[in-house]
Amino acid sequence: IGMCLAILLWASARAESITESLAHVAYTKTLDIWTGWYILFIFATLAVSVVVNWLGEDKEESKGNTNGMKNVWKTASLSLRIDYVSRALFPLMFVIFNMIYWTALETEKHICYDSDNGHCACLFNCVYQ
């Protein structure tokens, strides 16, 4: 839990320092979307860790029969089931997010006509005309 909390604080501070170094605009930048999602993933990991530790683990169940995944799943406590599901779900969701994010970022081209003040009013890659 301590490591998750430290990483969450570091990621938040890093996102803030990156945002402060960029121009202040009234619309959402793609960097804001990226940092928001990865901070959300870190927070979700922290929340699951807290829930799993709060629910606890029965020592008898963790030392129990390990003759296959079905037996482990049947005899596992709720905290172990949440832990097993989150071990598979979080990386899968992060990969899916990355596929959607980078595909959208690379395929979406918006033409920006507001080049007088040097800002573009589009969400993804701007092509100035």
C-alpha positions in Angstrom: 0.0 0.0 0.0 2.9 2.3 0.8 4.5 1.9 -2.6 1.2 2.5 -4.4 0.6 5.7 -2.4 4.2 6.9 -3.1 3.7 6.2 -6.8 0.4 7.9 -6.8 1.9 11.0 -5.2 4.8 11.0 -7.6 2.6 10.6 -10.6 0.3 13.5 -9.5 3.3 15.8 -8.9 4.9 14.8 -12.2 1.6 15.5 -14.1 1.3 18.8 -12.4 4.8 19.9 -13.2 4.3 18.9 -16.9 1.0 20.8 -17.0 2.6 23.9 -15.5 5.3 23.9 -18.1 2.8 24.0 -21.0 0.7 26.9 -22.2 -2.5 27.5 -20.3 -5.5 26.8 -22.6 -9.2 26.5 -22.0 -9.6 23.1 -23.6 -8.4 19.6 -22.6 -5.1 18.5 -24.1 -4.2 14.9 -25.0 -1.6 15.0 -22.3 -4.4 15.8 -19.7 -6.3 12.7 -20.9 -3.2 10.5 -20.7 -2.1 11.7 -17.2 -5.7 11.5 -15.9 -6.1 7.9 -17.0 -2.7 6.7 -15.7 -3.4 8.4 -12.3 -6.8 6.7 -12.3 -5.1 3.3 -12.9 -2.7 3.9 -10.0 -5.5 5.0 -7.8 -7.6 1.9 -8.7 -4.6 -0.3 -7.8 -4.3 1.5 -4.5 -8.0 1.0 -3.8 -7.9 -2.7 -4.6 -4.8 -3.1 -2.4 -6.6 -1.5 0.5 -9.8 -3.6 0.0 -7.8 -6.9 -0.3 -5.8 -6.1 2.8 -8.9 -5.0 4.7 -10.8 -8.2 3.8 -7.7 -10.2 4.9 -6.6 -13.6 3.9 -7.3 -16.8 5.8 -4.0 -18.6 6.4 -5.6 -22.0 6.0 -7.0 -21.2 2.6 -3.7 -19.8 1.2 -1.9 -22.9 2.2 -4.6 -25.2 0.9 -4.9 -27.4 -2.1 -3.0 -26.1 -5.2 -3.7 -29.0 -7.6 -5.0 -26.7 -10.3 -6.5 -23.3 -10.9 -10.1 -24.5 -10.5 -9.3 -25.8 -7.0 -7.5 -22.7 -6.0 -10.4 -20.5 -7.3 -13.0 -22.7 -5.5 -11.2 -22.5 -2.1 -10.0 -18.9 -2.4 -11.3 -16.3 -0.1 -13.0 -13.1 -1.4 -9.8 -11.1 -1.0 -7.8 -13.7 -3.0 -10.4 -13.7 -5.7 -10.3 -9.9 -6.0 -6.5 -10.1 -6.1 -6.5 -12.7 -8.9 -9.1 -10.8 -11.0 -7.3 -7.5 -10.6 -3.9 -9.1 -11.6 -5.4 -9.9 -15.0 -7.9 -7.0 -15.3 -5.7 -4.0 -14.7 -2.9 -4.9 -17.3 -5.6 -5.8 -19.8 -7.5 -2.5 -19.2 -4.2 -0.6 -19.5 -3.4 -2.2 -22.8 -6.9 -1.6 -24.1 -6.7 2.0 -23.0 -3.3 2.4 -24.8 -4.6 0.9 -28.0 -7.6 3.2 -28.1 -5.6 6.3 -27.0 -2.7 5.9 -29.4 -4.9 4.8 -32.3 -7.2 7.8 -31.8 -4.2 10.1 -31.5 -2.6 8.9 -34.7 -5.7 8.7 -36.8 -7.5 11.8 -35.8 -6.3 14.9 -37.8 -8.2 18.1 -37.2 -7.6 21.2 -39.2 -7.1 24.3 -37.1 -8.3 27.5 -38.5 -7.6 29.6 -35.4 -3.9 30.3 -36.0 -4.1 34.0 -35.2 -3.3 33.5 -31.5 -1.2 30.4 -32.0 -3.7 28.1 -30.3 -5.6 25.2 -31.9 -9.1 24.4 -30.8 -8.9 20.7 -31.6 -8.5 17.7 -29.3 -5.9 15.7 -31.1 -3.2 16.4 -33.7 -3.7 19.8 -35.2 -2.9 20.6 -38.8 -2.6 24.4 -39.2 -4.0 25.8 -42.4 
